[in-house]
Structures are given as structure tokens and as C-alpha cells.
């Protein structure tokens, strides 16, 4: 019997992909938002393709704000873009 592969939807392109292929954005219990490349950080998670274009789409559509039910400052978006570029 094959093991079920967990699927998640990208906030940018809205495609369903295997969880391991996506990068997790996480809002910690303290309210801090960051990218979680290991998928193990504590907090509320949302998933984005490992592509700067998907992150930009998610930012433009305010998908992260909807996912985390919170206003997200521009500085946080800038940090997320820098983390994405550094990881590529």
C-alpha cells in the first residue's frame, strides 16, 4: 500500500503540490512571520512555491494577510523576499 502524499495549495499560483515541494510561511505564536524551509517551526503555516514570482503574486493578492488573519507590514514582505532570494 502506497503512503499518501500530503498536498498543499500555493498562495501564489493556487496549484496543489506535494507539501515537501513548497516553502512554508509561518506565523509564530508571538506573531512573527518568517519562511520555514524545514517545515517544522511552531505556528500557523501557509505554503508558497519556491519561486519569487509566486511570493510576489501572494503579496499582491494579500494572500498571506488572509491566511494569517493579520495586517502584514511591508518590512515583513521585504524580509520574506530576501529570504526567498537567499535560498534560491
C-alpha positions, 0 to 999 in steps of 0.5 A: 500500500502506497503512503499518501502524499500530503498536498498543499495549495500555493498562495501564489499560483493556487496549484496543489503540490506535494507539501515537501515541494513548497516553502512554508510561511509561518506565523509564530505564536508571538506573531512573527512571520518568517519562511520555514524551509524545514517545515517544522517551526511552531505556528500557523503555516501557509505554503508558497512555491519556491519561486519569487514570482509566486511570493510576489503574486501572494503579496499582491493578492494579500494572500498571506494577510488572509491566511494569517488573519493579520495586517502584514507590514511591508518590512515583513514582505521585504524580509520574506523576499530576501529570504526567498532570494537567499535560498534560491 
